[in-house]
Amino acid sequence: MKLRRLKSLTKHDVITPMFVVAATLFSLAANNTLASTEIHEHKARDIGQGTPIPKIQLHVFRDQIDGVNIHVEVDNYRLNAPDTAKQESNNGTILQGHAHVYVNGIKRQRLYGEDAHISQNWLQAGVNQVAVSLNSHQHENWMSEGHNIVGSVFFDLSKKDIVLHNFTSQPIENKHAHH
């Protein structure tokens, strides 16, 4: 049996993966810009003084058959369909409305509850982004202090731990996975 000598790492071996990571982050930033652009195409509505600021956090799980499932966790907000909503007021009470689900910058669906399925057909190979914005039943983006109330998660189905980055809105929290 002939033994082969392992190649020593060179600068090229380290820089190439760093370039791939940088290119991926640039791609993520471009996708985030696309999602932000489409979110900003709706009218905005400030939540008003004294209203508890909604918090939105996304949890993503690999679906056993197709794509992923997203669980949307909200605080200080009631997700519901327009026909089941109580008279909307903005006088310091808990806000209500629905959510818009964006996959890689494209609005894909409205959400009236806490769970959504994202079909594999909507995903690309590698890194994907799902962003969820909170909206009034008049389709206005809920805002606080000039910022849309939105949560976002970046994930890659080719990884064992699929979540790469999770952005939670109001209060702002960032969670990075360290792979």
KEZA-512712 format. One line per field, with one value per residue: residue number from 1; chain; x, y, z of N, C-alpha, C, O in turn; residue in one letter. Coordinates in nm, 2 decimals. Each point is the difference from the previous one (the first is absolute). Example, Ala and Ser with C-alpha at 12.3 -4.5 7.8 and 13.67 -1.06 7.14 Angstrom:
% residues 2
nr = c(1;2)
kette = c(A;A)
n.x = c(1.32;-0.14)
n.y = c(-0.57;0.11)
n.z = c(0.78;-0.14)
ca.x = c(-0.09;0.09)
ca.y = c(0.12;0.11)
ca.z = c(0.00;0.00)
c.x = c(0.09;-0.08)
c.y = c(0.12;0.11)
c.z = c(0.00;0.08)
o.x = c(0.10;0.05)
o.y = c(0.00;0.11)
o.z = c(0.07;0.01)
rest = c(a;s)
This chain:
% residues 179
nr = c(1;2;3;4;5;6;7;8;9;10;11;12;13;14;15;16;17;18;19;20;21;22;23;24;25;26;27;28;29;30;31;32;33;34;35;36;37;38;39;40;41;42;43;44;45;46;47;48;49;50;51;52;53;54;55;56;57;58;59;60;61;62;63;64;65;66;67;68;69;70;71;72;73;74;75;76;77;78;79;80;81;82;83;84;85;86;87;88;89;90;91;92;93;94;95;96;97;98;99;100;101;102;103;104;105;106;107;108;109;110;111;112;113;114;115;116;117;118;119;120;121;122;123;124;125;126;127;128;129;130;131;132;133;134;135;136;137;138;139;140;141;142;143;144;145;146;147;148;149;150;151;152;153;154;155;156;157;158;159;160;161;162;163;164;165;166;167;168;169;170;171;172;173;174;175;176;177;178;179)
kette = c(A;A;A;A;A;A;A;A;A;A;A;A;A;A;A;A;A;A;A;A;A;A;A;A;A;A;A;A;A;A;A;A;A;A;A;A;A;A;A;A;A;A;A;A;A;A;A;A;A;A;A;A;A;A;A;A;A;A;A;A;A;A;A;A;A;A;A;A;A;A;A;A;A;A;A;A;A;A;A;A;A;A;A;A;A;A;A;A;A;A;A;A;A;A;A;A;A;A;A;A;A;A;A;A;A;A;A;A;A;A;A;A;A;A;A;A;A;A;A;A;A;A;A;A;A;A;A;A;A;A;A;A;A;A;A;A;A;A;A;A;A;A;A;A;A;A;A;A;A;A;A;A;A;A;A;A;A;A;A;A;A;A;A;A;A;A;A;A;A;A;A;A;A;A;A;A;A;A;A)
n.x = c(0.08;-0.12;0.19;-0.21;0.14;-0.01;-0.18;0.19;-0.05;-0.15;0.16;0.12;0.16;0.17;0.17;0.10;0.11;0.21;0.14;0.08;0.16;0.21;0.10;0.09;0.20;0.17;0.07;0.14;0.21;0.12;0.09;0.19;0.18;0.08;0.13;0.21;0.13;0.06;0.17;0.21;-0.01;0.06;-0.23;0.06;0.07;-0.01;0.18;0.16;-0.06;0.19;0.05;-0.13;0.20;-0.10;-0.07;0.18;-0.12;0.20;-0.19;0.22;-0.18;0.17;-0.04;-0.15;-0.16;-0.08;0.20;-0.12;0.08;-0.19;0.17;-0.22;0.22;-0.21;0.12;-0.13;-0.05;-0.14;0.10;-0.03;-0.16;0.05;0.00;0.22;0.06;0.15;-0.18;0.03;0.14;-0.02;-0.15;0.17;-0.13;-0.09;0.22;-0.11;-0.01;0.08;0.00;0.19;-0.09;0.19;-0.04;0.16;-0.09;-0.03;-0.10;0.02;0.06;-0.22;0.03;-0.11;0.16;-0.03;-0.18;0.22;-0.14;0.19;-0.14;-0.01;-0.22;-0.06;0.03;0.15;0.10;0.02;0.14;-0.09;-0.14;0.01;-0.14;0.04;-0.15;0.07;-0.19;0.00;-0.17;0.13;0.05;-0.10;0.17;-0.01;-0.08;0.23;-0.12;-0.20;-0.06;0.09;-0.23;0.22;-0.11;0.19;-0.06;0.20;-0.06;0.08;-0.13;0.13;-0.11;0.20;0.18;-0.21;-0.04;-0.07;-0.21;0.06;-0.15;0.09;-0.20;0.12;0.19;0.11;-0.07;0.20;-0.09;0.19;-0.04;0.03;0.02)
n.y = c(-0.12;0.09;0.03;0.06;0.10;0.00;0.05;0.09;0.04;0.03;0.14;-0.11;-0.14;0.14;0.05;-0.18;-0.13;0.07;-0.09;-0.21;-0.02;0.04;-0.16;-0.16;0.04;-0.04;-0.21;-0.06;0.06;-0.13;-0.19;0.02;0.01;-0.19;-0.13;0.04;-0.09;-0.22;-0.06;0.04;-0.21;-0.11;0.01;0.22;-0.16;0.23;-0.10;0.14;0.21;-0.05;0.04;-0.15;0.04;0.03;-0.20;0.05;-0.18;0.02;-0.12;-0.04;-0.06;-0.12;0.08;-0.09;0.16;0.17;0.00;0.20;-0.05;0.12;0.02;0.04;0.06;-0.04;0.19;-0.03;-0.22;0.13;-0.20;0.15;-0.15;0.06;-0.19;-0.04;0.12;0.02;0.08;0.04;-0.08;0.22;-0.13;-0.06;-0.01;-0.18;0.02;0.11;-0.22;0.10;-0.20;0.13;-0.14;0.05;-0.03;0.00;0.07;-0.22;0.18;-0.09;0.12;-0.07;0.16;-0.20;-0.12;-0.18;-0.08;-0.04;-0.02;-0.10;0.09;-0.23;-0.04;-0.01;-0.22;0.12;-0.03;-0.17;0.17;-0.05;0.11;-0.01;0.10;0.07;0.04;0.16;-0.13;0.21;0.04;0.16;-0.18;0.05;0.11;-0.21;0.20;-0.03;0.17;-0.01;-0.10;-0.07;-0.03;-0.01;-0.17;-0.05;-0.11;-0.02;-0.05;-0.17;0.00;0.16;0.17;-0.05;0.13;-0.08;-0.03;0.15;0.04;0.07;0.05;0.07;-0.03;0.19;0.07;0.19;-0.15;-0.01;-0.11;0.00;-0.06;-0.14;0.09)
n.z = c(0.00;-0.17;0.10;0.06;-0.13;0.23;-0.12;-0.06;0.22;-0.16;-0.08;-0.16;0.09;0.04;-0.13;-0.08;0.15;0.02;-0.15;0.04;0.15;-0.07;-0.11;0.13;0.10;-0.14;-0.01;0.16;-0.02;-0.14;0.08;0.11;-0.13;-0.08;0.14;0.02;-0.16;0.00;0.13;-0.09;-0.09;0.19;-0.01;0.03;0.15;0.03;0.10;-0.06;0.03;0.11;-0.22;0.10;0.08;-0.20;0.08;-0.12;0.04;-0.11;-0.04;0.00;-0.12;0.07;-0.21;0.12;-0.01;0.14;-0.11;-0.01;0.20;-0.05;0.15;-0.02;0.05;0.08;-0.02;0.17;0.01;-0.11;0.02;-0.17;0.01;-0.22;-0.12;0.02;-0.18;0.18;0.10;-0.21;0.15;0.01;0.10;-0.13;-0.18;0.09;-0.06;-0.16;-0.03;-0.18;-0.10;0.00;-0.15;0.12;-0.22;0.16;0.19;0.04;-0.08;0.20;0.18;-0.02;0.15;-0.01;-0.09;0.14;-0.11;-0.03;-0.17;0.06;-0.16;-0.01;-0.03;0.22;0.01;0.13;-0.20;0.15;-0.04;0.21;-0.14;0.22;-0.15;0.21;-0.17;0.14;-0.01;-0.07;0.13;0.10;0.12;0.19;-0.11;0.10;0.08;-0.01;0.08;-0.09;0.19;-0.19;0.00;0.05;-0.09;0.11;-0.19;0.12;-0.21;0.13;-0.18;-0.09;0.09;0.10;0.03;-0.01;0.22;-0.17;-0.08;0.21;-0.16;0.19;-0.08;0.00;0.08;-0.05;-0.15;0.10;-0.17;0.11;-0.21;0.17;-0.21)
ca.x = c(-0.08;0.08;-0.05;0.01;0.03;-0.10;0.04;0.00;-0.09;0.06;-0.08;-0.11;-0.10;-0.07;-0.06;-0.11;-0.12;-0.03;-0.07;-0.14;-0.08;-0.03;-0.09;-0.13;-0.06;-0.04;-0.12;-0.10;-0.03;-0.08;-0.14;-0.06;-0.04;-0.12;-0.12;-0.02;-0.06;-0.14;-0.07;-0.02;-0.09;-0.13;-0.01;0.04;-0.09;0.07;-0.08;-0.05;0.05;-0.06;-0.03;0.11;0.07;0.00;0.13;-0.02;0.12;-0.03;0.07;-0.01;0.02;0.00;-0.12;0.03;-0.04;0.03;0.03;0.02;-0.11;0.04;-0.09;0.02;-0.03;-0.02;-0.04;-0.07;-0.06;-0.10;-0.01;-0.13;-0.06;-0.08;-0.14;-0.01;0.06;-0.09;0.02;0.14;0.03;0.15;0.00;0.08;-0.03;0.08;-0.03;-0.04;0.02;0.05;0.15;0.04;0.11;0.09;0.10;0.10;-0.04;-0.13;-0.12;-0.06;-0.13;-0.04;-0.01;-0.10;0.03;0.14;0.08;-0.01;0.08;0.08;0.02;0.13;-0.01;0.03;0.14;0.11;0.11;0.09;-0.06;-0.13;-0.05;-0.15;-0.03;-0.14;-0.03;-0.13;-0.07;-0.14;-0.10;-0.01;0.13;0.11;0.10;0.01;0.14;0.02;0.11;0.05;0.05;-0.10;0.01;0.03;0.10;0.06;0.09;0.07;0.02;0.06;-0.05;0.11;0.07;-0.07;-0.07;-0.03;-0.02;0.13;-0.01;-0.14;-0.02;-0.12;-0.04;-0.06;0.13;0.09;0.09;0.06;0.06;0.08;0.05;0.15;0.03)
ca.y = c(0.12;0.12;0.12;0.13;0.11;0.11;0.13;0.10;0.11;0.13;0.12;-0.01;-0.09;0.07;0.11;-0.04;-0.01;0.13;0.07;-0.06;0.05;0.14;0.00;-0.04;0.12;0.11;-0.05;0.01;0.14;0.03;-0.06;0.08;0.12;-0.03;-0.01;0.14;0.09;-0.04;0.04;0.15;0.04;0.02;0.12;-0.03;0.05;-0.01;-0.07;0.11;0.01;-0.07;-0.13;-0.09;-0.03;-0.14;-0.07;-0.11;-0.09;-0.11;-0.13;-0.08;-0.14;-0.08;-0.08;-0.14;-0.03;0.10;0.14;0.02;0.06;0.12;0.03;0.14;0.03;0.15;0.06;0.13;0.00;-0.10;-0.04;-0.05;0.04;0.12;-0.03;-0.03;0.11;0.10;0.14;0.04;0.13;0.03;0.08;-0.06;-0.14;-0.10;0.01;-0.12;0.00;-0.12;0.01;-0.03;-0.09;0.02;-0.10;0.05;0.13;0.00;-0.02;-0.13;-0.03;0.07;-0.09;0.04;-0.08;0.00;-0.09;0.00;-0.09;0.06;-0.11;-0.01;0.07;0.14;0.01;-0.02;-0.08;0.08;0.09;0.06;0.09;0.02;0.11;0.01;0.13;0.01;0.09;0.03;-0.06;0.09;-0.04;0.10;-0.05;0.06;0.05;0.06;0.10;0.01;-0.13;-0.10;-0.10;-0.12;-0.10;-0.06;-0.11;-0.05;-0.14;-0.07;-0.14;-0.09;-0.01;-0.07;0.10;0.08;0.14;0.07;0.13;0.03;0.14;0.02;0.14;0.07;0.07;-0.06;-0.11;-0.07;-0.13;-0.06;-0.14;-0.01;-0.13)
ca.z = c(0.00;-0.01;0.08;-0.06;0.09;0.00;-0.04;0.11;-0.03;-0.05;0.02;-0.09;0.06;0.11;-0.06;-0.08;0.08;0.05;-0.12;-0.01;0.11;-0.03;-0.11;0.06;0.08;-0.10;-0.06;0.11;0.01;-0.11;0.02;0.11;-0.06;-0.07;0.09;0.06;-0.10;-0.02;0.13;-0.01;-0.10;0.07;0.09;0.14;0.10;0.13;0.10;0.09;0.13;0.10;-0.04;0.02;-0.13;-0.03;-0.02;-0.10;-0.01;-0.09;0.02;-0.12;0.01;-0.13;-0.01;-0.03;-0.14;-0.10;0.05;0.15;0.08;0.07;0.11;0.02;0.14;0.02;0.13;-0.01;-0.13;-0.03;-0.14;-0.03;-0.13;0.01;0.03;0.14;0.08;0.07;-0.05;0.02;0.06;0.02;0.12;0.11;0.02;-0.08;-0.14;-0.07;-0.14;-0.06;-0.03;-0.14;0.00;-0.11;-0.02;-0.09;-0.05;-0.08;0.08;-0.04;0.06;0.13;0.11;0.10;0.12;0.04;-0.07;-0.14;-0.08;-0.12;-0.09;-0.06;-0.13;0.02;0.06;-0.09;0.06;0.09;0.11;-0.03;0.10;0.02;0.08;0.03;0.05;0.06;-0.08;0.03;-0.10;-0.12;-0.06;0.04;0.08;0.13;0.03;0.13;-0.01;-0.14;-0.05;-0.02;0.09;-0.09;0.04;-0.11;0.03;-0.11;0.02;-0.11;0.02;-0.02;0.13;0.11;0.08;-0.12;0.02;0.00;0.06;0.03;0.04;0.07;0.01;0.11;-0.01;-0.10;0.05;-0.11;0.04;-0.10;0.02;-0.03;-0.06)
c.x = c(0.09;-0.07;0.02;0.02;-0.11;0.06;-0.01;-0.09;0.08;-0.10;-0.12;-0.11;-0.08;-0.08;-0.12;-0.13;-0.05;-0.08;-0.14;-0.09;-0.04;-0.10;-0.14;-0.06;-0.04;-0.13;-0.12;-0.04;-0.08;-0.14;-0.07;-0.05;-0.13;-0.12;-0.03;-0.07;-0.15;-0.08;-0.03;-0.10;-0.14;0.00;0.04;-0.10;0.07;-0.10;-0.06;0.06;-0.08;-0.04;0.12;0.06;0.00;0.14;-0.03;0.13;-0.04;0.08;-0.02;0.03;0.00;-0.13;0.04;-0.03;0.05;0.03;0.02;-0.14;0.05;-0.10;0.03;-0.05;-0.02;-0.04;-0.07;-0.07;-0.10;-0.01;-0.14;-0.04;-0.09;-0.14;-0.03;0.05;-0.11;0.03;0.14;0.01;0.15;0.01;0.07;-0.04;0.09;-0.05;-0.05;0.02;0.05;0.15;0.01;0.12;0.08;0.10;0.10;-0.05;-0.13;-0.11;-0.07;-0.13;-0.03;-0.01;-0.09;0.02;0.15;0.09;-0.02;0.10;0.06;0.04;0.15;0.01;0.04;0.14;0.10;0.10;0.08;-0.08;-0.13;-0.04;-0.16;-0.01;-0.15;-0.03;-0.14;-0.08;-0.14;-0.09;-0.03;0.13;0.11;0.10;0.00;0.15;0.00;0.13;0.07;0.05;-0.12;0.02;0.00;0.10;0.06;0.09;0.07;0.04;0.06;-0.04;0.11;0.08;-0.08;-0.08;-0.04;-0.01;0.14;-0.01;-0.15;-0.01;-0.14;-0.03;-0.06;-0.01;0.09;0.09;0.05;0.06;0.06;0.03;0.15;0.03;0.14)
c.y = c(0.12;0.11;0.13;0.11;0.10;0.13;0.10;0.12;0.12;0.11;-0.01;-0.09;0.08;0.12;-0.04;-0.02;0.14;0.08;-0.05;0.06;0.15;0.01;-0.04;0.12;0.11;-0.04;0.02;0.15;0.04;-0.05;0.09;0.13;-0.02;-0.02;0.13;0.08;-0.04;0.04;0.15;0.04;0.02;0.13;-0.04;0.06;-0.02;-0.06;0.11;-0.01;-0.08;-0.15;-0.09;-0.04;-0.15;-0.05;-0.12;-0.08;-0.12;-0.13;-0.08;-0.14;-0.07;-0.09;-0.13;-0.03;0.11;0.14;0.01;0.05;0.11;0.01;0.15;0.03;0.15;0.03;0.13;0.02;-0.12;-0.02;-0.05;0.04;0.12;-0.03;-0.04;0.10;0.08;0.13;0.04;0.14;0.01;0.08;-0.06;-0.15;-0.08;0.02;-0.13;0.02;-0.13;0.02;-0.03;-0.09;0.02;-0.11;0.05;0.13;0.00;-0.03;-0.13;-0.03;0.09;-0.11;0.05;-0.08;0.00;-0.09;0.01;-0.10;0.07;-0.11;0.00;0.08;0.15;0.02;-0.02;-0.09;0.09;0.09;0.06;0.09;0.00;0.12;0.01;0.14;0.00;0.11;0.02;-0.07;0.09;-0.01;0.11;-0.08;0.06;0.04;0.06;0.09;-0.01;-0.13;-0.10;-0.11;-0.13;-0.09;-0.07;-0.11;-0.04;-0.14;-0.07;-0.15;-0.10;-0.02;-0.08;0.09;0.11;0.15;0.06;0.13;0.02;0.14;0.02;0.15;0.04;-0.09;-0.08;-0.10;-0.07;-0.13;-0.06;-0.15;0.00;-0.13;-0.02)
c.z = c(0.00;0.08;-0.07;0.11;-0.01;-0.04;0.12;-0.05;-0.05;0.02;-0.09;0.06;0.11;-0.07;-0.09;0.08;0.06;-0.11;-0.01;0.10;-0.03;-0.11;0.04;0.08;-0.09;-0.06;0.10;0.01;-0.12;0.02;0.11;-0.06;-0.09;0.09;0.06;-0.10;-0.02;0.13;0.00;-0.10;0.05;0.08;0.14;0.10;0.13;0.11;0.10;0.14;0.10;-0.04;0.02;-0.14;-0.02;-0.02;-0.09;-0.01;-0.09;0.04;-0.13;0.02;-0.13;0.00;-0.05;-0.15;-0.10;0.07;0.15;0.05;0.08;0.12;0.03;0.15;0.01;0.14;-0.03;-0.14;-0.02;-0.15;-0.02;-0.14;0.01;0.04;0.15;0.09;0.07;-0.06;0.04;0.06;0.03;0.13;0.12;0.02;-0.09;-0.15;-0.06;-0.15;-0.05;-0.03;-0.15;0.01;-0.13;-0.01;-0.10;-0.07;-0.07;0.10;-0.05;0.06;0.12;0.10;0.10;0.13;0.02;-0.09;-0.15;-0.06;-0.12;-0.09;-0.05;-0.13;0.02;0.05;-0.11;0.07;0.08;0.09;-0.05;0.12;0.00;0.09;0.02;0.06;0.06;-0.06;0.06;-0.10;-0.11;-0.08;0.01;0.08;0.14;0.02;0.14;-0.02;-0.14;-0.06;-0.01;0.10;-0.08;0.07;-0.13;0.04;-0.13;0.03;-0.12;0.02;-0.02;0.13;0.10;0.08;-0.10;0.03;0.01;0.08;0.03;0.05;0.06;0.02;0.13;0.13;-0.10;0.07;-0.13;0.05;-0.12;0.03;-0.03;-0.05;-0.03)
o.x = c(0.09;-0.12;0.10;-0.06;-0.04;0.11;-0.09;-0.02;0.11;-0.11;-0.11;-0.12;-0.12;-0.11;-0.10;-0.10;-0.12;-0.09;-0.09;-0.11;-0.11;-0.09;-0.10;-0.12;-0.10;-0.09;-0.11;-0.12;-0.10;-0.10;-0.12;-0.10;-0.09;-0.11;-0.12;-0.09;-0.09;-0.12;-0.11;-0.04;-0.09;0.11;-0.01;-0.07;0.04;-0.12;-0.10;0.05;-0.12;-0.04;0.11;-0.07;0.04;0.09;-0.10;0.11;-0.11;0.12;-0.11;0.10;-0.08;-0.03;0.09;0.07;0.06;-0.08;0.06;-0.09;0.11;-0.12;0.11;-0.12;0.09;-0.07;0.04;0.00;0.03;-0.05;-0.05;0.06;-0.06;-0.06;-0.11;0.00;-0.11;0.10;0.04;-0.06;0.06;0.08;-0.06;0.05;0.08;-0.12;0.03;0.01;-0.02;0.06;-0.08;0.10;-0.06;0.06;-0.03;0.03;-0.04;0.00;-0.04;-0.09;0.09;-0.01;0.01;-0.07;0.08;0.12;-0.11;0.10;-0.06;0.08;0.06;0.11;0.04;0.04;-0.03;0.00;0.02;-0.10;-0.01;0.06;-0.06;0.06;-0.08;0.06;-0.09;0.06;-0.06;0.05;-0.07;0.03;0.09;-0.04;0.00;0.09;-0.10;0.11;0.12;0.05;-0.08;0.11;-0.10;0.09;-0.07;0.07;-0.07;0.04;-0.02;0.05;-0.01;0.08;-0.12;-0.12;0.09;0.02;0.09;0.10;-0.09;0.07;-0.10;0.09;-0.09;-0.10;-0.02;0.07;-0.07;0.07;-0.06;0.03;0.04;0.00;0.05)
o.y = c(0.01;0.03;0.02;-0.01;0.04;0.03;-0.01;0.02;0.03;-0.02;0.05;0.03;-0.04;0.02;0.07;0.05;0.02;0.07;0.07;0.03;0.04;0.08;0.06;0.02;0.06;0.08;0.03;0.03;0.08;0.07;0.02;0.05;0.08;0.06;0.04;0.08;0.09;0.04;0.04;0.12;0.06;0.05;-0.12;0.10;-0.11;0.03;-0.03;-0.10;-0.02;-0.07;0.03;-0.03;-0.08;0.07;-0.07;0.05;-0.06;0.01;-0.02;-0.03;0.03;-0.07;-0.02;-0.09;-0.04;0.05;-0.09;0.04;-0.01;0.00;0.04;-0.02;0.08;-0.08;0.07;0.11;-0.11;0.08;-0.09;0.08;0.02;0.09;0.00;-0.01;0.02;0.02;0.00;0.09;-0.11;0.09;0.00;-0.05;0.05;-0.01;-0.11;0.12;-0.10;0.11;-0.07;0.04;-0.02;-0.03;0.02;0.02;0.11;-0.10;0.00;-0.06;0.07;-0.12;0.12;0.03;0.08;0.00;0.02;-0.04;0.08;-0.09;0.11;0.05;0.07;0.11;-0.06;-0.02;0.12;-0.05;0.05;-0.01;0.00;0.00;-0.03;0.04;-0.08;0.11;-0.09;-0.05;-0.04;0.08;0.02;-0.08;0.13;-0.07;0.03;-0.05;0.00;-0.01;-0.01;-0.03;-0.05;0.04;0.00;0.00;-0.01;-0.04;0.05;-0.06;-0.12;-0.09;-0.02;-0.02;0.08;0.08;-0.04;0.03;-0.02;0.03;-0.03;0.08;-0.08;-0.07;-0.12;0.03;-0.02;0.00;-0.02;-0.02;0.06;-0.10;-0.10)
o.z = c(0.08;-0.02;-0.06;0.10;-0.11;0.05;0.07;-0.12;0.06;0.05;0.04;-0.02;0.02;0.04;0.01;-0.04;0.01;0.03;-0.03;-0.02;0.02;0.01;-0.04;-0.02;0.03;-0.02;-0.03;0.01;0.02;-0.03;-0.01;0.04;0.01;-0.03;0.01;0.03;0.00;-0.02;0.04;0.00;-0.07;0.03;0.04;-0.03;0.04;-0.01;0.07;0.04;-0.02;0.09;-0.04;-0.09;0.09;-0.05;0.03;-0.02;0.02;0.04;-0.05;0.07;-0.09;0.09;-0.08;-0.05;-0.10;0.08;0.06;-0.07;0.06;-0.03;0.03;0.03;-0.03;0.07;-0.09;-0.06;0.05;-0.07;0.07;-0.06;0.11;0.08;0.05;0.13;-0.06;-0.07;0.11;-0.05;0.01;0.00;0.11;0.10;-0.07;-0.03;0.06;-0.05;0.06;0.04;-0.06;0.07;-0.11;0.11;-0.12;-0.12;-0.05;0.08;-0.11;-0.06;0.05;-0.02;0.05;0.10;-0.06;0.02;-0.05;0.06;-0.07;0.04;-0.02;-0.04;-0.10;0.01;-0.11;0.12;-0.03;0.06;-0.12;0.11;-0.10;0.11;-0.09;0.10;-0.04;-0.03;0.06;-0.10;-0.10;-0.09;-0.08;0.09;0.01;-0.03;0.06;-0.04;-0.01;-0.11;0.08;0.05;-0.05;0.07;-0.10;0.11;-0.11;0.11;-0.11;0.10;0.03;0.01;-0.01;0.02;-0.04;-0.10;0.08;0.07;-0.09;0.10;-0.07;0.04;0.05;0.01;-0.01;0.10;-0.09;0.10;-0.10;0.12;-0.09;0.08;-0.05)
rest = c(m;k;l;r;r;l;k;s;l;t;k;h;d;v;i;t;p;m;f;v;v;a;a;t;l;f;s;l;a;a;n;n;t;l;a;s;t;e;i;h;e;h;k;a;r;d;i;g;q;g;t;p;i;p;k;i;q;l;h;v;f;r;d;q;i;d;g;v;n;i;h;v;e;v;d;n;y;r;l;n;a;p;d;t;a;k;q;e;s;n;n;g;t;i;l;q;g;h;a;h;v;y;v;n;g;i;k;r;q;r;l;y;g;e;d;a;h;i;s;q;n;w;l;q;a;g;v;n;q;v;a;v;s;l;n;s;h;q;h;e;n;w;m;s;e;g;h;n;i;v;g;s;v;f;f;d;l;s;k;k;d;i;v;l;h;n;f;t;s;q;p;i;e;n;k;h;a;h;h)
